[in-house]
Amino acid sequence: MNKIDKDFPIFVLCLAIIERHTYTENIIPAVANLKLKYWNHEGINLHSRDIRKANGPYGFLQVPDMRKAFLTEISSLISNLDCTVFITCIDKNKHIAKYGPKAENPYEFALKMCMERVIYFLEQNNENELPIIAESRGKREDDELEKAFYEFLACGTYFIPADRFKSVKCPLVFWDKRANIVGLQVADLVAYPCARHILKPNQPNHAFEIINQKIYECGSIRGWKIFP
């Protein structure tokens, strides 16, 4: 919050819920097959920024035909994923302008708003447990987020009382990007097209059109929140 990128003044959090059997039987193999089509091993981490910049192992994307083919494969992969997506965006400048020094940490605030919507999904599907895997950002940052997470689950939020959160188990663990966890890579691939749509809503965005179909929606509750 102390240093806001003028070209990217937002924080976007993506939470993708995937059924365990679907994850093991379909999604992990699909991601591995894509990687092995372009590399000699599946140790590559699918990272949207590196893909866009053609960094490191993605250097071959500087060749237009290769880039087009690879992005088509990524779009197909996302399109075929059986998952439910929740997106929360914090406009940092507006957040500070509205709340000043009382403005909440964007990550903690975004996670709270995501979970306020996730609880509807869990209740609708009669689920009482949701393990959450988050990408590690450093011990201090992880500890702060974990503390805030369990606090609002225990105390409730302005919109969701504590008893509704207490009816579900949501253990939170952190893993570094180097662990090459497929679910974290899926969330990363989903988050950027959503951010680009928020920043430039009138710009063509085929990736977002695909993702938009996977965003949770039930009645008046939608897994899409832009704040403020």
Residue frames as a rotation matrix with the C-alpha (Angstrom) as fourth column:
MET 1
0.565 0.825 0.000 0.00
0.825 -0.565 0.000 0.00
0.000 0.000 -1.000 0.00
ASN 2
0.361 -0.488 -0.795 2.96
0.263 -0.765 0.589 2.33
-0.895 -0.421 -0.148 0.54
LYS 3
-0.594 -0.572 -0.566 4.09
-0.450 -0.347 0.823 2.05
-0.667 0.743 -0.052 -3.07
ILE 4
0.289 0.837 0.465 1.36
0.130 0.447 -0.885 1.62
-0.948 0.316 0.021 -5.66
ASP 5
-0.711 -0.506 0.488 2.18
0.488 0.144 0.861 0.77
-0.506 0.850 0.145 -9.26
LYS 6
-0.403 0.573 -0.713 0.45
-0.493 -0.793 -0.358 3.44
-0.771 0.207 0.602 -11.36
ASP 7
-0.523 0.170 -0.835 0.04
-0.801 0.237 0.550 0.95
0.291 0.957 0.012 -14.22
PHE 8
-0.246 0.430 -0.868 -1.32
0.189 0.900 0.392 -1.81
0.951 -0.068 -0.303 -11.98
PRO 9
-0.659 -0.062 0.749 -2.95
-0.572 -0.606 -0.553 -0.11
0.488 -0.793 0.365 -8.96
ILE 10
0.427 0.894 0.135 -5.07
-0.822 0.321 0.471 -3.11
0.378 -0.312 0.872 -7.98
PHE 11
-0.745 -0.504 0.437 -4.70
-0.632 0.744 -0.219 -6.26
-0.214 -0.439 -0.873 -5.92
VAL 12
0.213 0.813 -0.542 -6.53
-0.882 0.398 0.250 -9.29
0.420 0.425 0.802 -7.32
LEU 13
-0.619 -0.312 0.721 -7.04
-0.641 0.731 -0.234 -12.49
-0.454 -0.607 -0.652 -5.35
CYS 14
-0.015 0.575 -0.818 -8.23
-0.799 0.484 0.356 -15.65
0.601 0.659 0.452 -7.07
LEU 15
-0.490 -0.041 0.871 -9.59
-0.637 0.698 -0.326 -18.62
-0.595 -0.715 -0.368 -5.17
ALA 16
-0.204 0.367 -0.908 -10.30
-0.814 0.451 0.365 -21.73
0.543 0.814 0.207 -7.27
ILE 17
-0.068 0.271 0.960 -12.27
-0.764 0.605 -0.225 -24.56
-0.642 -0.749 0.166 -5.68
ILE 18
-0.195 -0.104 -0.975 -11.62
-0.820 0.564 0.104 -27.96
0.539 0.820 -0.195 -7.20
GLU 19
0.807 0.497 0.320 -13.11
-0.590 0.711 0.382 -31.32
-0.037 -0.497 0.867 -6.19
ARG 20
0.120 -0.885 0.450 -10.31
-0.693 0.250 0.676 -33.63
-0.711 -0.393 -0.583 -5.03
HIS 21
0.184 -0.018 0.983 -11.05
0.407 0.911 -0.060 -36.49
-0.895 0.411 0.174 -7.44
THR 22
0.942 0.189 0.276 -11.24
0.330 -0.390 -0.860 -34.07
-0.054 0.901 -0.430 -10.36
TYR 23
0.676 -0.735 -0.053 -7.93
-0.710 -0.669 0.221 -32.54
-0.198 -0.112 -0.974 -9.27
THR 24
-0.085 -0.774 0.627 -6.06
-0.478 0.584 0.656 -35.85
-0.874 -0.244 -0.420 -9.10
GLU 25
0.013 0.167 0.986 -7.65
0.516 0.844 -0.150 -37.60
-0.857 0.510 -0.076 -12.06
ASN 26
0.631 0.372 0.681 -8.07
0.774 -0.239 -0.586 -34.75
-0.055 0.897 -0.439 -14.54
ILE 27
0.991 -0.130 0.036 -6.38
-0.125 -0.986 -0.109 -31.48
0.049 0.104 -0.993 -13.71
ILE 28
0.347 -0.923 0.167 -2.94
-0.426 0.004 0.905 -32.66
-0.835 -0.385 -0.392 -12.58
PRO 29
-0.043 -0.384 0.922 -2.55
0.631 0.706 0.323 -34.97
-0.775 0.596 0.212 -15.63
ALA 30
0.739 0.385 0.553 -3.81
0.674 -0.416 -0.611 -32.26
-0.005 0.824 -0.567 -18.02
VAL 31
0.879 -0.463 -0.117 -1.26
-0.430 -0.874 0.225 -29.73
-0.206 -0.147 -0.967 -16.75
ALA 32
0.100 -0.874 0.475 1.53
-0.186 0.452 0.872 -32.33
-0.977 -0.176 -0.117 -16.84
ASN 33
0.231 0.052 0.972 0.65
0.819 0.529 -0.223 -33.29
-0.526 0.847 0.080 -20.42
LEU 34
0.972 0.122 0.203 0.77
0.213 -0.827 -0.520 -29.65
0.104 0.548 -0.830 -21.52
LYS 35
0.597 -0.802 -0.013 4.16
-0.602 -0.459 0.653 -29.15
-0.530 -0.382 -0.757 -19.90
LEU 36
-0.048 -0.651 0.757 5.61
0.101 0.751 0.653 -32.32
-0.994 0.108 0.030 -21.44
LYS 37
0.665 0.314 0.677 4.45
0.698 0.060 -0.713 -31.18
-0.265 0.947 -0.179 -24.84
TYR 38
0.898 -0.278 0.342 6.70
-0.072 -0.859 -0.508 -28.12
0.435 0.431 -0.791 -24.64
TRP 39
0.174 -0.868 0.465 9.47
-0.975 -0.219 -0.045 -29.22
0.141 -0.446 -0.884 -22.25
ASN 40
-0.235 -0.378 -0.895 11.31
-0.338 0.896 -0.290 -32.42
0.911 0.234 -0.338 -21.39
HIS 41
-0.766 0.032 -0.642 9.94
0.578 0.471 -0.666 -32.49
0.281 -0.882 -0.379 -17.85
GLU 42
0.227 0.951 0.212 6.95
0.609 -0.309 0.730 -31.25
0.760 -0.037 -0.649 -15.85
GLY 43
-0.120 -0.385 -0.915 9.03
0.980 -0.192 -0.047 -29.20
-0.157 -0.903 0.401 -13.41
ILE 44
-0.794 -0.117 0.596 8.21
0.336 -0.902 0.270 -25.93
0.506 0.415 0.756 -15.17
ASN 45
-0.497 0.634 -0.592 6.00
0.600 -0.243 -0.763 -23.59
-0.627 -0.734 -0.260 -13.15
LEU 46
-0.190 0.518 0.834 3.14
0.859 -0.323 0.396 -22.07
0.474 0.792 -0.384 -15.17
HIS 47
-0.250 -0.021 -0.968 3.46
0.687 -0.709 -0.162 -18.42
-0.683 -0.705 0.192 -14.19
SER 48
0.633 0.663 0.400 1.43
0.735 -0.352 -0.580 -15.83
-0.243 0.661 -0.710 -16.06
ARG 49
0.748 -0.384 -0.541 4.01
-0.313 -0.923 0.222 -13.04
-0.585 0.003 -0.811 -15.76
ASP 50
-0.318 -0.922 0.222 6.82
-0.223 0.300 0.927 -15.21
-0.921 0.245 -0.301 -17.16
ILE 51
-0.092 0.383 0.919 4.53
0.842 0.523 -0.134 -16.32
-0.532 0.761 -0.371 -19.97
ARG 52
0.872 0.484 -0.070 3.66
0.392 -0.777 -0.493 -12.72
-0.293 0.403 -0.867 -20.86
LYS 53
0.606 -0.709 -0.362 7.30
-0.601 -0.706 0.375 -11.61
-0.521 -0.009 -0.853 -20.73
ALA 54
0.878 -0.283 -0.385 8.65
-0.093 0.689 -0.718 -14.78
0.469 0.667 0.579 -22.41
ASN 55
0.307 -0.766 0.565 11.13
-0.946 -0.310 0.094 -15.08
0.103 -0.564 -0.819 -19.54
GLY 56
-0.276 -0.539 0.795 13.45
-0.738 0.649 0.184 -17.99
-0.616 -0.536 -0.578 -18.79
PRO 57
-0.710 -0.031 0.703 12.05
0.207 0.946 0.250 -21.31
-0.673 0.323 -0.665 -20.01
TYR 58
0.381 0.912 0.156 9.38
0.540 -0.082 -0.838 -19.39
-0.751 0.403 -0.524 -21.90
GLY 59
-0.338 -0.624 -0.704 11.90
-0.215 -0.677 0.704 -17.79
-0.916 0.389 0.095 -24.26
PHE 60
-0.830 0.027 0.557 10.46
0.495 0.495 0.714 -19.76
-0.256 0.868 -0.424 -27.16
LEU 61
0.178 0.981 -0.072 7.31
0.859 -0.191 -0.476 -17.61
-0.481 0.023 -0.877 -26.88
GLN 62
-0.172 -0.319 -0.932 9.21
-0.176 -0.921 0.348 -14.81
-0.969 0.224 0.102 -28.59
VAL 63
-0.996 -0.066 0.063 8.48
0.042 0.285 0.958 -16.72
-0.081 0.956 -0.281 -31.80
PRO 64
-0.548 0.835 -0.054 4.96
-0.831 -0.550 -0.086 -15.55
-0.101 -0.002 0.995 -32.83
ASP 65
-0.003 0.581 -0.814 3.73
-0.591 0.655 0.470 -18.91
0.806 0.483 0.341 -34.10
MET 66
-0.550 -0.268 -0.791 4.96
0.405 0.743 -0.533 -20.73
0.731 -0.613 -0.300 -31.00
ARG 67
-0.978 0.203 0.039 3.40
-0.149 -0.561 -0.814 -18.09
-0.144 -0.802 0.580 -28.77
LYS 68
-0.294 0.926 -0.238 0.04
-0.929 -0.218 0.300 -18.37
0.226 0.309 0.924 -30.53
ALA 69
-0.038 0.242 -0.970 0.06
-0.179 0.953 0.245 -22.17
0.983 0.182 0.007 -30.29
PHE 70
-0.772 -0.334 -0.542 1.03
0.433 0.347 -0.832 -22.16
0.466 -0.876 -0.123 -26.60
LEU 71
-0.877 0.471 0.098 -1.55
-0.433 -0.684 -0.586 -19.56
-0.210 -0.556 0.804 -25.59
THR 72
-0.094 0.844 -0.527 -4.20
-0.807 0.246 0.537 -21.52
0.583 0.476 0.658 -27.48
GLU 73
-0.257 -0.094 -0.962 -3.22
0.260 0.952 -0.162 -24.59
0.931 -0.292 -0.220 -25.43
ILE 74
-0.977 -0.116 -0.179 -3.43
0.204 -0.269 -0.941 -22.60
0.061 -0.956 0.287 -22.20
SER 75
-0.555 0.832 -0.008 -6.88
-0.832 -0.555 0.019 -21.28
0.012 0.017 1.000 -23.13
SER 76
0.041 0.542 -0.839 -8.02
-0.456 0.757 0.467 -24.82
0.889 0.364 0.279 -23.92
LEU 77
-0.630 -0.356 -0.690 -6.62
0.413 0.599 -0.686 -26.05
0.658 -0.717 -0.231 -20.61
ILE 78
-0.962 0.273 0.013 -8.48
-0.176 -0.580 -0.795 -23.40
-0.209 -0.767 0.606 -18.61
SER 79
-0.340 0.883 -0.324 -11.65
-0.888 -0.188 0.420 -23.91
0.310 0.430 0.848 -20.62
ASN 80
0.058 0.332 -0.941 -11.70
-0.188 0.930 0.317 -27.61
0.980 0.159 0.116 -19.79
LEU 81
-0.897 -0.432 -0.090 -10.97
0.016 0.171 -0.985 -27.18
0.441 -0.885 -0.146 -16.08
ASP 82
0.187 0.949 -0.255 -13.83
0.394 0.166 0.904 -28.22
0.900 -0.269 -0.343 -13.84
CYS 83
-0.637 -0.418 -0.648 -13.50
0.763 -0.224 -0.606 -25.65
0.108 -0.881 0.461 -11.07
THR 84
0.598 0.796 0.094 -15.42
0.737 -0.592 0.326 -22.86
0.315 -0.126 -0.941 -9.36
VAL 85
-0.416 -0.858 0.300 -13.73
0.746 -0.511 -0.427 -19.47
0.520 0.046 0.853 -9.26
PHE 86
0.714 0.503 -0.487 -13.96
0.688 -0.634 0.354 -16.57
-0.131 -0.588 -0.798 -6.79
ILE 87
-0.236 -0.774 0.588 -12.31
0.795 -0.501 -0.341 -13.24
0.559 0.387 0.734 -7.64
THR 88
0.726 0.374 -0.577 -11.85
0.632 -0.694 0.345 -10.23
-0.271 -0.615 -0.740 -5.38
CYS 89
-0.057 -0.715 0.697 -10.17
0.782 -0.466 -0.414 -7.01
0.620 0.521 0.586 -6.51
ILE 90
0.445 0.096 -0.890 -9.03
0.719 -0.631 0.291 -4.16
-0.534 -0.770 -0.350 -4.27
ASP 91
0.483 -0.286 0.828 -8.47
0.501 -0.684 -0.529 -0.81
0.718 0.670 -0.187 -5.98
LYS 92
-0.122 -0.629 -0.767 -5.63
0.985 0.018 -0.172 0.41
0.122 -0.777 0.618 -3.76
ASN 93
-0.886 -0.247 0.393 -5.95
0.253 -0.967 -0.038 4.12
0.389 0.066 0.919 -4.53
LYS 94
-0.098 0.940 0.328 -9.70
-0.322 -0.342 0.883 4.17
0.942 -0.019 0.336 -3.91
HIS 95
0.402 0.186 -0.896 -9.25
0.636 0.647 0.420 2.00
0.659 -0.739 0.142 -0.83
ILE 96
-0.523 -0.687 -0.505 -6.82
0.851 -0.384 -0.359 4.48
0.052 -0.617 0.785 0.70
ALA 97
-0.812 0.244 0.531 -8.91
-0.062 -0.940 0.336 7.46
0.581 0.240 0.778 -0.38
LYS 98
0.173 0.984 -0.046 -11.96
-0.138 0.071 0.988 6.01
0.975 -0.164 0.148 1.34
TYR 99
0.829 0.216 -0.517 -10.43
0.382 0.457 0.803 4.67
0.409 -0.863 0.296 4.55
GLY 100
0.556 -0.668 0.495 -7.09
-0.653 -0.719 -0.236 6.47
0.513 -0.192 -0.836 4.91
PRO 101
-0.473 -0.845 0.250 -4.89
-0.809 0.304 -0.502 4.99
0.349 -0.440 -0.828 7.66
LYS 102
-0.129 0.512 0.850 -7.71
-0.689 0.570 -0.448 2.59
-0.714 -0.643 0.279 8.60
ALA 103
0.416 0.267 -0.870 -7.53
-0.880 0.359 -0.311 0.86
0.229 0.895 0.384 5.21
GLU 104
0.678 -0.104 0.728 -7.16
-0.306 0.860 0.408 -2.89
-0.668 -0.499 0.551 5.70
ASN 105
-0.498 -0.862 0.095 -4.32
-0.401 0.326 0.856 -4.92
-0.769 0.388 -0.508 4.22
PRO 106
-0.098 0.528 -0.843 -5.47
-0.994 -0.086 0.061 -5.68
-0.040 0.845 0.534 0.64
TYR 107
-0.641 -0.190 -0.744 -4.60
-0.354 0.933 0.067 -9.39
0.681 0.306 -0.665 0.82
GLU 108
-0.952 0.279 -0.125 -6.34
0.243 0.441 -0.864 -9.93
-0.186 -0.853 -0.487 4.17
PHE 109
-0.399 0.835 -0.379 -9.35
-0.520 -0.546 -0.656 -7.87
-0.755 -0.065 0.652 3.09
ALA 110
-0.226 0.263 -0.938 -9.64
-0.940 0.193 0.281 -9.68
0.255 0.945 0.203 -0.25
LEU 111
-0.849 -0.120 -0.515 -9.43
-0.040 0.986 -0.163 -13.09
0.527 -0.118 -0.842 1.41
LYS 112
-0.794 0.607 -0.049 -12.17
0.045 -0.021 -0.999 -12.10
-0.607 -0.795 -0.011 3.84
MET 113
-0.132 0.786 -0.604 -14.46
-0.816 -0.432 -0.384 -11.02
-0.562 0.443 0.698 0.99
CYS 114
-0.481 -0.088 -0.873 -13.69
-0.672 0.676 0.302 -14.20
0.564 0.731 -0.384 -0.96
MET 115
-0.957 0.043 -0.287 -14.59
0.197 0.822 -0.535 -16.34
0.213 -0.568 -0.795 2.05
GLU 116
-0.571 0.811 -0.125 -17.83
-0.375 -0.393 -0.840 -14.43
-0.730 -0.433 0.528 2.58
ARG 117
0.116 0.583 -0.804 -18.86
-0.992 0.034 -0.118 -15.77
-0.042 0.812 0.583 -0.82
VAL 118
-0.619 -0.433 -0.655 -17.25
-0.479 0.869 -0.122 -19.19
0.622 0.239 -0.746 -0.51
ILE 119
-0.879 0.297 0.372 -19.41
-0.243 0.393 -0.887 -19.95
-0.409 -0.870 -0.274 2.54
TYR 120
0.118 0.954 -0.276 -22.49
-0.813 -0.066 -0.578 -19.83
-0.570 0.293 0.768 0.29
PHE 121
0.025 -0.202 -0.979 -20.88
-0.832 0.538 -0.132 -22.32
0.554 0.818 -0.155 -2.10
LEU 122
-0.892 -0.433 -0.127 -20.05
-0.283 0.755 -0.591 -24.72
0.352 -0.492 -0.796 0.75
GLU 123
-0.589 0.745 0.313 -23.53
-0.364 0.101 -0.926 -24.51
-0.721 -0.659 0.212 2.25
GLN 124
0.211 0.683 -0.700 -25.17
-0.946 -0.038 -0.322 -24.94
-0.247 0.730 0.638 -1.14
ASN 125
0.091 -0.283 -0.955 -23.13
-0.622 0.733 -0.277 -28.11
0.778 0.619 -0.109 -1.77
ASN 126
0.925 0.352 0.144 -23.48
-0.312 0.487 0.816 -29.47
0.217 -0.799 0.560 1.79
GLU 127
0.247 -0.923 -0.294 -19.71
0.447 0.378 -0.811 -29.37
0.860 0.069 0.506 2.27
ASN 128
0.992 0.124 0.024 -18.17
0.032 -0.430 0.902 -28.79
0.123 -0.894 -0.431 5.69
GLU 129
0.380 -0.922 -0.078 -14.46
0.329 0.056 0.943 -28.87
-0.865 -0.384 0.324 4.87
LEU 130
0.951 -0.146 0.272 -12.31
0.214 -0.322 -0.922 -26.85
0.222 0.935 -0.275 2.47
PRO 131
0.262 -0.932 -0.249 -8.51
0.717 0.015 0.696 -27.12
-0.645 -0.362 0.673 2.74
ILE 132
0.998 0.051 -0.043 -6.98
0.016 -0.808 -0.590 -23.90
-0.065 0.588 -0.807 1.40
ILE 133
0.196 -0.969 0.148 -3.52
0.908 0.236 0.346 -23.80
-0.370 0.067 0.927 -0.18
ALA 134
0.972 0.090 -0.217 -2.03
0.033 -0.966 -0.256 -20.31
-0.233 0.242 -0.942 -0.51
GLU 135
0.481 -0.848 0.223 1.19
0.533 0.081 -0.842 -19.25
0.696 0.524 0.491 -2.19
SER 136
0.421 -0.419 -0.804 3.84
0.832 -0.176 0.527 -18.31
-0.362 -0.891 0.275 0.36
ARG 137
0.747 -0.173 0.642 5.13
0.243 -0.828 -0.506 -14.73
0.619 0.533 -0.576 0.25
GLY 138
-0.396 -0.856 0.333 7.52
-0.190 -0.279 -0.941 -14.93
0.898 -0.436 -0.053 3.22
LYS 139
-0.540 0.162 -0.826 7.23
0.709 0.616 -0.343 -16.04
0.453 -0.771 -0.448 6.85
ARG 140
-0.891 0.196 -0.409 6.16
0.149 -0.726 -0.672 -12.65
-0.429 -0.660 0.618 8.25
GLU 141
-0.637 0.669 -0.383 3.55
-0.763 -0.473 0.441 -12.07
0.114 0.573 0.812 5.55
ASP 142
-0.397 0.472 -0.787 2.26
-0.033 0.850 0.526 -15.65
0.917 0.235 -0.321 5.83
ASP 143
-0.721 0.072 -0.689 1.99
0.678 0.275 -0.681 -15.42
0.141 -0.959 -0.247 9.63
GLU 144
-0.862 0.399 -0.313 0.07
-0.251 -0.872 -0.419 -12.13
-0.440 -0.283 0.852 9.40
LEU 145
-0.465 0.711 -0.527 -2.35
-0.744 0.009 0.668 -13.50
0.480 0.703 0.525 6.81
GLU 146
-0.485 0.249 -0.838 -2.89
0.324 0.942 0.092 -16.73
0.812 -0.227 -0.537 8.77
LYS 147
-0.859 0.135 -0.493 -3.65
0.458 -0.228 -0.859 -14.76
-0.229 -0.964 0.135 11.94
ALA 148
-0.707 0.613 -0.352 -6.14
-0.635 -0.770 -0.067 -12.50
-0.312 0.176 0.934 10.14
PHE 149
-0.502 0.492 -0.711 -7.75
-0.459 0.545 0.702 -15.49
0.733 0.679 -0.048 8.41
TYR 150
-0.508 0.287 -0.812 -8.46
0.605 0.790 -0.100 -17.47
0.613 -0.542 -0.575 11.58
GLU 151
-0.911 0.191 -0.365 -9.58
0.168 -0.636 -0.753 -14.33
-0.376 -0.748 0.547 13.40
PHE 152
-0.556 0.760 -0.337 -12.38
-0.828 -0.542 0.143 -13.54
-0.074 0.358 0.931 10.98
LEU 153
-0.388 0.430 -0.815 -13.38
-0.134 0.849 0.512 -17.21
0.912 0.308 -0.272 10.80
ALA 154
-0.664 0.059 -0.745 -13.65
0.692 0.427 -0.582 -17.26
0.284 -0.902 -0.325 14.60
CYS 155
-0.728 0.296 -0.619 -15.33
0.251 -0.725 -0.641 -13.87
-0.638 -0.622 0.453 15.00
GLY 156
0.248 0.811 0.530 -17.32
0.875 0.048 -0.483 -13.58
-0.417 0.583 -0.697 11.79
THR 157
-0.839 -0.451 0.305 -17.50
0.543 -0.736 0.404 -10.56
0.042 0.505 0.862 9.51
TYR 158
-0.778 0.567 -0.271 -19.94
-0.460 -0.807 -0.369 -7.70
-0.428 -0.162 0.889 8.98
PHE 159
-0.170 0.732 -0.660 -21.92
-0.952 0.052 0.303 -9.88
0.256 0.679 0.688 6.55
ILE 160
0.181 0.172 -0.968 -21.33
-0.142 0.979 0.147 -13.44
0.973 0.111 0.201 7.80
PRO 161
0.625 0.081 0.776 -21.81
-0.764 -0.141 0.630 -14.36
0.161 -0.987 -0.026 11.49
ALA 162
-0.337 -0.902 0.270 -19.23
-0.940 0.338 -0.043 -16.51
-0.052 -0.268 -0.962 13.24
ASP 163
-0.007 0.362 0.932 -21.50
-0.421 0.844 -0.331 -19.55
-0.907 -0.395 0.146 13.57
ARG 164
0.929 0.332 -0.161 -21.65
-0.270 0.316 -0.909 -19.96
-0.251 0.889 0.383 9.80
PHE 165
0.276 -0.909 -0.312 -17.88
-0.778 -0.021 -0.627 -19.94
0.564 0.417 -0.713 9.49
LYS 166
-0.378 -0.450 0.809 -17.53
-0.885 0.433 -0.173 -22.25
-0.273 -0.781 -0.562 12.51
SER 167
0.556 0.677 0.482 -19.70
-0.474 0.735 -0.485 -24.86
-0.683 0.041 0.729 10.78
VAL 168
0.950 -0.285 -0.129 -16.90
0.017 0.460 -0.888 -25.55
0.312 0.841 0.442 8.27
LYS 169
0.500 -0.865 -0.038 -13.25
0.325 0.147 0.934 -26.56
-0.803 -0.480 0.354 8.58
CYS 170
0.959 -0.216 0.182 -10.90
0.091 -0.374 -0.923 -24.49
0.267 0.902 -0.340 6.45
PRO 171
0.507 -0.845 -0.173 -7.28
0.471 0.103 0.876 -25.36
-0.722 -0.525 0.450 7.29
LEU 172
0.967 -0.218 -0.128 -4.90
-0.244 -0.667 -0.704 -22.89
0.068 0.712 -0.699 5.65
VAL 173
0.412 -0.896 0.164 -1.38
0.521 0.379 0.765 -23.87
-0.748 -0.229 0.623 4.60
PHE 174
0.702 -0.277 -0.656 1.27
-0.571 -0.770 -0.285 -22.03
-0.426 0.574 -0.699 2.59
TRP 175
0.449 -0.612 0.651 3.54
0.639 0.729 0.244 -23.44
-0.625 0.306 0.719 -0.10
ASP 176
-0.183 -0.638 -0.748 6.30
-0.251 -0.705 0.663 -21.76
-0.950 0.310 -0.031 -2.04
LYS 177
0.558 0.375 -0.740 5.96
-0.762 -0.121 -0.636 -21.42
-0.329 0.919 0.218 -5.81
ARG 178
-0.350 -0.830 -0.435 8.93
-0.920 0.391 -0.007 -23.79
0.176 0.398 -0.900 -6.14
ALA 179
-0.495 0.248 0.833 6.77
-0.335 0.830 -0.446 -26.62
-0.802 -0.499 -0.328 -4.80
ASN 180
-0.899 0.088 -0.429 5.16
-0.419 0.117 0.901 -26.63
0.130 0.989 -0.068 -8.27
ILE 181
-0.611 0.764 0.207 1.63
0.307 0.470 -0.828 -27.16
-0.730 -0.442 -0.522 -6.96
VAL 182
-0.737 0.313 0.599 -0.78
0.639 0.032 0.769 -27.33
0.222 0.949 -0.224 -9.89
GLY 183
0.261 0.941 -0.214 -3.67
0.963 -0.239 0.120 -25.67
0.062 -0.237 -0.969 -8.05
LEU 184
0.170 -0.284 -0.944 -1.60
0.377 -0.866 0.328 -22.55
-0.911 -0.411 -0.040 -7.34
GLN 185
-0.860 -0.509 0.031 -0.62
0.189 -0.261 0.947 -22.37
-0.473 0.821 0.321 -11.00
VAL 186
-0.344 0.835 0.430 -4.26
0.888 0.140 0.438 -22.65
0.306 0.533 -0.789 -12.05
ALA 187
0.492 0.540 -0.682 -5.16
0.769 -0.637 0.051 -19.75
-0.407 -0.550 -0.729 -9.73
ASP 188
-0.278 -0.696 -0.662 -2.29
0.173 -0.714 0.678 -17.67
-0.945 0.074 0.319 -11.15
LEU 189
-0.902 -0.057 0.428 -3.36
0.425 0.054 0.904 -18.31
-0.075 0.997 -0.025 -14.75
VAL 190
0.005 0.992 0.124 -6.94
0.959 -0.040 0.279 -17.34
0.282 0.118 -0.952 -13.89
ALA 191
0.219 0.125 -0.968 -6.11
0.727 -0.683 0.076 -14.20
-0.651 -0.720 -0.240 -11.91
TYR 192
-0.685 -0.624 -0.377 -4.30
0.287 -0.706 0.647 -12.15
-0.670 0.335 0.662 -14.56
PRO 193
-0.734 0.452 0.506 -7.01
0.504 -0.135 0.853 -12.16
0.454 0.882 -0.129 -17.28
CYS 194
0.319 0.863 -0.391 -9.47
0.922 -0.186 0.340 -11.04
0.221 -0.469 -0.855 -14.60
ALA 195
0.005 -0.416 -0.909 -7.14
0.577 -0.741 0.343 -8.23
-0.817 -0.526 0.236 -13.54
ARG 196
-0.915 -0.381 0.132 -6.71
0.308 -0.449 0.839 -7.15
-0.260 0.808 0.528 -17.16
HIS 197
-0.291 0.895 0.338 -10.48
0.761 0.002 0.649 -7.12
0.580 0.446 -0.682 -17.64
ILE 198
0.431 0.438 -0.789 -10.89
0.864 -0.452 0.221 -4.92
-0.260 -0.777 -0.573 -14.56
LEU 199
-0.280 -0.656 -0.701 -8.23
0.352 -0.750 0.561 -2.47
-0.893 -0.090 0.440 -15.72
LYS 200
-0.807 -0.027 -0.590 -9.32
-0.510 -0.473 0.719 -2.46
-0.299 0.881 0.368 -19.37
PRO 201
-0.302 0.771 0.561 -12.93
0.007 0.590 -0.807 -3.69
-0.953 -0.240 -0.184 -19.53
ASN 202
0.636 0.596 -0.491 -13.43
-0.436 -0.247 -0.865 -2.60
-0.637 0.764 0.103 -23.14
GLN 203
-0.250 -0.808 -0.534 -10.37
-0.960 0.134 0.246 -4.42
-0.127 0.574 -0.809 -24.44
PRO 204
0.536 0.418 -0.733 -10.93
-0.573 0.818 0.048 -7.83
0.620 0.394 0.678 -26.09
ASN 205
-0.410 -0.614 0.674 -10.10
-0.912 0.289 -0.292 -10.54
-0.016 -0.734 -0.679 -23.56
HIS 206
0.128 0.473 -0.872 -10.84
-0.563 0.758 0.329 -14.07
0.817 0.448 0.363 -24.71
ALA 207
-0.675 -0.451 -0.584 -9.21
0.197 0.653 -0.731 -15.61
0.711 -0.608 -0.352 -21.61
PHE 208
-0.900 0.379 0.217 -11.57
-0.370 -0.397 -0.840 -13.68
-0.232 -0.836 0.497 -19.34
GLU 209
-0.083 0.912 -0.401 -14.58
-0.957 0.039 0.286 -14.79
0.277 0.408 0.870 -21.37
ILE 210
-0.108 -0.045 -0.993 -13.59
-0.067 0.997 -0.038 -18.38
0.992 0.062 -0.111 -20.61
ILE 211
-0.874 -0.341 -0.346 -12.99
0.309 0.160 -0.938 -17.73
0.375 -0.926 -0.034 -16.92
ASN 212
-0.714 0.636 0.293 -16.17
-0.691 -0.706 -0.154 -15.70
0.108 -0.313 0.944 -16.50
GLN 213
0.129 0.784 -0.608 -18.20
-0.579 0.557 0.595 -18.86
0.805 0.275 0.526 -17.08
LYS 214
-0.089 -0.263 -0.961 -16.53
0.487 0.830 -0.272 -20.49
0.869 -0.492 0.054 -14.07
ILE 215
-0.859 -0.191 0.476 -17.12
-0.246 -0.661 -0.709 -17.67
0.450 -0.726 0.520 -11.58
TYR 216
-0.754 0.557 -0.348 -19.52
0.655 0.592 -0.470 -18.75
-0.055 -0.582 -0.811 -8.83
GLU 217
-0.780 0.601 0.173 -23.06
-0.551 -0.791 0.266 -17.46
0.297 0.112 0.948 -9.09
CYS 218
-0.626 0.662 -0.412 -26.15
0.701 0.709 0.075 -18.47
0.342 -0.242 -0.908 -7.16
GLY 219
0.459 0.844 -0.278 -29.10
0.887 -0.450 0.101 -16.11
-0.040 -0.292 -0.955 -7.00
SER 220
0.961 -0.060 0.269 -27.82
-0.036 -0.995 -0.092 -12.71
0.273 0.078 -0.959 -5.90
ILE 221
0.583 -0.795 0.165 -24.47
-0.248 0.019 0.969 -14.12
-0.773 -0.606 -0.186 -4.72
ARG 222
0.935 -0.355 -0.017 -21.61
0.060 0.205 -0.977 -13.95
0.350 0.912 0.213 -7.21
GLY 223
0.581 -0.787 -0.209 -17.98
0.669 0.315 0.673 -14.82
-0.463 -0.530 0.710 -6.67
TRP 224
-0.156 -0.566 0.810 -16.85
0.847 -0.499 -0.185 -11.53
0.509 0.657 0.557 -8.15
LYS 225
0.741 0.375 -0.557 -16.17
0.639 -0.649 0.413 -8.45
-0.207 -0.662 -0.720 -6.04
ILE 226
-0.166 -0.744 0.647 -14.46
0.677 -0.563 -0.474 -5.18
0.717 0.359 0.597 -6.89
PHE 227
0.654 0.359 -0.666 -13.82
0.754 -0.383 0.533 -2.90
-0.064 -0.851 -0.521 -3.91
PRO 228
-0.570 0.777 -0.266 -14.56
0.164 -0.210 -0.964 -0.16
-0.805 -0.593 -0.008 -3.22
